[in-house]
Amino acid sequence: MTVTATHPLLFSGTDWDFNTIRRIYDAVEKVSGAVLGLDTYPNQIEVITAEQMLDAYASTGMPLLYKHWSFGKQFAHHEMIYRKGMGGLAYELVINSNPCINYIMEENTATMQTLVIAHAAFGHNHFFKNNYLFRQWTDAEGILDYLAFAKGYIAACEERHGLAAVERILDIAHSLMNQAVHRYPRRSRLDLKAEKKREAERHAHQEQVYNDLWRTVPGTPKTFRTEAAADRRRALLKLPEENILYFLEKTAPLLQPWQREVLRIVRQIAQYFYPQSQTKVMNEGCATYSHYRIMTRLHEQGSISDGAFLEFLQSHANVVMQPTFDSPRYSGLNPYAIGFAMMQDIARICETPDDEDREWFPDIAGQGDVSGVLKHVWANYRDESFLAQFLSPRLIREWRLFHIEDDAGQPALTVGAIHDERGYRRIRQALARQYDIAWQQADIQVVDVDLDGDRQLTLQHDTVNHTLLHDKDAELVLQNLAELWGYRVVLREVDPATGKLLKEHVAKAPQKPGLL
Amino acid sequence: MHIIDRRLNPGGRSFTNRQRFLRRAKNLVQRAVREDFKNRSIKDLDQGGEVSIVREGVHEPVLRRAGGSGKRDVVLPGNRDYVEGDRIRRPQGGAGAGAGSEAGQGSGEDAFRFLLTREEYLDLFLDDLELPNLAKRKLATTEAKELRRAGYSTTGSPSSLSVSRTMRHSLSRRIALRRPGRAAIREIEEEIAKLEASGGDPARLAALRVEHERLVQRSRRIAYIDPIDLRYRRYEQTPRPVAQAVMFCLMDVSGSMSEHMKDLAKRFYALLHIFLRRSYRNVDVVFIRHTDHAEEVDEETFFHSPETGGTIVSTALEEMLSVVRARYNPDDWNIYVAQASDGDNIGTDNARVAALVNESILPICQYFAYLEVGRGDTHLPAGVMTRTTDLWRTYEGQVAPGGHFVMRKVWHRREIYPVFRELFRRAGVDGGGKS
């Protein structure tokens, strides 16, 4: 790195205007290309006020979203925290869309604006565009149009079917949002733009093939039930199915077409956010590492003053601070901190590896091309695989990570592993598990439907280490589910190893099926 | 790259959602607001503020694993002296090592706290209450008139002359009729003066003089401001609904009224005041206290200065009527009367009280509420008859129990609000409670 203080200062002092922002953006763009070769969607930078940031918080960061009371609750909560001075607001908010929308706060100083542009408009943006999960599961081109469609569709439903009915089905759908994503099958890329058209087509098709005559055909006599028939029935319904909302949308017998569409909307939005929850560490690590490199280079080439750089360093240090477990400030691992530390560590391994690194990371140790390696990592991993692959023994030592086994059956906690030769791999595995959404979230699937008999819907929770579901919540959600399904719903919690039934929840059929 | 300034976008994007949230949690929030009200001083009764409701009520259930069952693995930073195989006592109360990353997820607080604006607070607080007999008085009071602007007219008094309108008409008329401007005339005059001084081109000078004469004549003929230019602001009389109310607080301050009783009365007056302020732009409050004679006083004296003497209720009623005659014409003011007393009265006065209320006061006022306050500590258990007071008996027996006279008994602070609600309950919200 050569120090060439040849560039003019981008700004002096803390004030900025739109020309400053443009100058900053252009400089950051140039540097990001030179330093890291980032590949981004075109950016759209929007300056917003604190109140608008609160609005954005309340709609899970989306620029537009359908109306629901739970967003109002979020708003009231954040507003209270902010107004009472119990917490600040984010400096920026970025949306995975094409063009990539970056909200930046008007209160930020010029230095902070440089930081957030480097962080969000380049770091996050690069990650959104290149990471395989986002490429596979989200449609950055179509999301804004889809949200507009969803908002309009739900408003239309409210007009036609009443606020209460729509609110109820949204409540139910939200309660099942965690069980509304496809996790495993590799599906073709989403095309949210076509969703609106597809909705109309489905509707038209249903009207076309509707024939009142079928209603009058007498039912076939009940067939003798066998195990083979049950298997066949499950196969026809493509059971087991982990995406409960998808299953309801396609199969629930009593739902109106508009209700199915609402379920679909909630499901699509859940799917859109699914990659984000799996890549917190990597996403923030990528953005934080990028802004650190970019800001450092800007300072080296004289684009920002020493004072501004110190301001940046202070704020950067706050962002990547990790309190230890016994500190009163500890609230879990800080994804910014661990992400940034690991990116730095990978860069170090690429450039100046020691013997341990060569043994642990033969592929990248001493390889030299830092940005090439990092870009490969950012494109092809998620938190779980990233940690499992790249958490180095040195970092485990530096952070003094240790592993606790918490068995509810035991009176005391056990230290399972510490930062020593025996512990590295165990800690790495346990930490990776901690970031594996599929492992962290309860595995609940639709396993059977008795369509010939009483139409009972059976769900199964394959427990991990005998951890059961939260009792009250499960009951409420199940009751919701029964309301949608229209008939009895049973949730069995089993030990997958032995098939032993640990607990069974039952929700009775609602009084008036289908009326919601 | 585009930079967009969103700061000027209309705010309140979350307004609808917030409304829906409040509506959803209405029962809880309302209860919280009323709970909160008890602890407020009268001065800031109508401020917004922080309320907290049970989280349970706005809970959004999801299928999630319960803590405290099964086996969990946690990785933590900052090991100091643990080695593999150490056993650590389970930390209590969720704090410390074991809770770790899960602590933030929901189980933390049982109360959901947020801020209400003043409007939201009052809406929830006074929801489903309404002013009795408002409709009737509205019809009766459309008599009051006020002047409203109603465009322009060609006639009117000089004081309502609209100068700008008049000048506009004048200007357009002058342009249309080609009235020579002062500048044009001056130009010719200057040229004439120049020619006269130099003495050259007499033909031109003559022509200019003719032209000058013509212009002067024309400007004299076409007036600068003509009567047809005049415009006057026009006013129309429009009937105006009475938007002001006066609230009479009558209170017995004789020796038998304890501080506790006064406090009860004060709370009732405060509620009534807030409530009236929501419906009327101006609410005047008149405090009249009485022993065996009555006087109008300010708030401080009303509540705090002690008095001794007998009790003659009719004096207060007479004082009130004289204030009405002096300052509050019933045609212009909606009159509300709230009387608080421990119920004592001199026996000979009762007939006079009944007559005054029936014949003079009820016909002119919107609402007359009689609140009988009792000692908090002598609240007798159910089943034991309390002594019926003189005043109570008088009102009960001799005042027509029509729509706008009501009476209630209150012993304890906590009963004030329910009684108030009962009195002003919107018709149809709940049928019961009419005595």
Interface residues (C-beta under 8 A of the other chain):
Chain A: F18 I21 R22 Y25 E29 P42 N43 Q44 I45 E46 V47 I48 T49 E51 Q52 L54 D55 A58 S59 K67 H68 W69 S70 F71 G72 K73 F75 A76 H77 E79 M80 R83 K84 P99 Y103 E106 E167 D171 H174 S175 L176 M177 N178 Q179 Q322 P323 T324 F325 D326 S327 Y330 S331 G332 L333 W399 R400 L401 F402 H403 I404 E405 D406 D407 A408 G409 P411 A412 L413 T414 V415 G416 A417 I418 H419 D420 R422 G423 I427 A430 L431 R433 Q434 Q441 A442 I444 H461 T463 V464 N465 H466 T467 L468 L469 H470 D471 K472 D473 A474 L476 V477 N480
Chain B: M1 H2 I3 I4 D5 R6 R7 N9 G11 R13 S14 T16 N17 R18 Q19 R20 F21 L22 R23 R24 A25 E50 V58 H59 E60 P61 V62 L63 R64 R65 A66 G68 S69 G70 K71 R72 D73 V74 V75 L76 P77 G78 N79 R80 Y82 V83 E84 G85 D86 R87 I88 R89 R90 G96 A97 G98 G100 S101 A103 G104 F112 R113 F114 L115
